[in-house]
Amino acid sequence: MHWFKKVFVIISVFGIILNIGLTAQGNQGNDSELLIKSFTETNAEVEAYWLSVGQAYLQFTGDNDLLENGKQLSEVLELPVSTILKDINNQLIYHTIGTWGKGTEIELQLKRVSNQDNRTYLIFRLKGQESVEDLSEFYSKLDSKLQQIQITPVINACIQGFINDKLNNDQQFVLIKGILESLQASEIEQLDTALVKSISAYTPKLNNSIITGGQKMNLQVASHVNNLDNKTILTLGTPIITIEY
């Protein structure tokens, strides 16, 4: 579970800033299926995939209700039920870790947003390394389970893998823009540094979106070269990449 320790705090804080009041949802559908198709068409080898949800949930009415709401979420999401609140950085948090499928790792947290905001915040994170087709199944399962308890989730899905070649800068952008074209996506923002290439975009083919700079965004594609292993790392995310890339 070391990957949780490395990136979960960063993602949790980012999710709180990003998702409260800044998410939108289009027609119902499984956005991960298009992500899988686009990634597969690059012939890159998949290493891992992630699903995450970070959004406001219920009004905070006290620690006891936080625990009971956490228990309910655990049961619905088929996770171990915790009987105590965990103290993390002087904040009481409902926290549990479990698995879906053949050992796919999951973490669930329920916490108060802040002392100034009387809401609880739901954080769900899944990492899989089995068949990428499981990503679509888990995406549908997560959406269905949360809909059962009147939560309409904005689910972040990410896929990361590699191409067995060191692509130069131009080749990386050709790869990224080819993915955008396959999804009929319009570029919103571009990042071009010596370490990483990234383009954020919007496509009507994907349902969930966020608002950035007054514009809708629901796709991010990034790449960088791993000189040690002579590989190019490729990462796709919708509506945004929420892992290290």
Secondary structure, 3 states (H helix, E strand, C coil): CHHHHHHHHHHHHHHHHHHCCCEECCCCCCHHHHHHHHHHHCCCEEEEEEEEEEEEEEECCCHHHHHHHHHHHHHHCCCCCCCCCEEECCEEEEEEEEEECCCEEEEEEEEEEECCEEEEEEEEEEEECCCCHHHHHHHHHHHHHHHHCCCCCCCEEEEEEEECCCCCHHHHHHHHHHHHHHCCCEEEEEEECCCCEEEEEECCCCCCEEEECCEEECEEEEEEEECCCCEEEEEEEECCCCCCC
